[in-house]
Amino acid sequence: MESSRSAQRAIIQFFRTEEEHASQIYSRMKEVYGEQCLARCTIFRWCQRYEAGPVNIKDLPRPVAGARCDHDFGCGLAHTAESSDHYT
């Protein structure tokens, strides 16, 4: 059985359409997916999103490991935090 995150989100969306409660969705999915099941809090969050309106369930691309931050913005913030007297 496919246990990808997007596949599980589609199942959550289906059960919410059927007006299944988030705790029941989690129990049913945990039985099927076991350790590969999304976390309970994640299932509850997705249920809230589906109740709020249409949602894109596909995984968004993520930055690759080792990606560098934009020096003008991200690294400058890290440097500022490190050099601040507040953080010592």
Residue pairs with C-beta under 8 A, 6 or more apart in sequence:
1 32
1 33
3 33
3 36
3 37
4 59
5 38
5 59
6 57
6 58
6 59
8 29
8 33
8 37
8 38
9 38
9 46
9 57
10 57
11 25
11 29
12 25
12 29
12 38
12 43
12 46
12 47
12 50
13 46
13 50
13 55
13 57
15 24
15 25
15 28
16 25
16 47
16 50
16 51
17 50
20 28
22 43
22 44
22 47
25 43
25 47
26 37
26 40
26 43
26 44
29 37
29 38
29 43
30 37
38 46
46 55
49 55
69 75
69 78
81 87
